[in-house]
């Protein structure tokens, strides 16, 4: 599976956590279409979450927008069904930390 989508075999165990996701050929195609250039555990997880929330780019900000503006019940069910709910919430925490750090950095530049 990992070689079919261009992911290094060292992530085989990580990918196996999401067996339900990989059983669906349509989701696999959507994952490939994201065009992820560099794979690590985080980019893989964000890619999976993007596919399950109907986002066409592996951008977590777009995922958050979709969750807020789209059918969040449907998306949370898809995340739960594919074992990605915890990864979503961890990504939310990391996303907000990044926004806060960015704000602090830019605020200190104006002093």
C-alpha positions, 0 to 999 in steps of 0.5 A: 500500500505505502509504495502504491501511494509513494510513501516510504516503507518506514511509515508502513506501521503508521499507515496500518493504524488506518486500515479502514481508510485504505479499504476504500479506493476512492479515498486512496485516489483522493489522498494521492490527489492531495500531492503531498511532497514530503511524508511524515506522520503528521503530513500523512495524518493531515492528508487523511483528515483532509480527505475525510473532510472533503478538503482538496489540499493537505492544509489544516487551516482549510480542514478547520474551515470545512469543519466549521462551515460544512457538515461537521457531524458527518466529518466527525463521524468519518474521523471516528470511523477511521480512527482519526478523532484524536489526531484531529484534536492534537492537530487543533492544539498544534494549530492554535499553538502555532497561531499564538506563537506567530502572533507573539512573534509579530507583536514583538517585532513592532516594539 
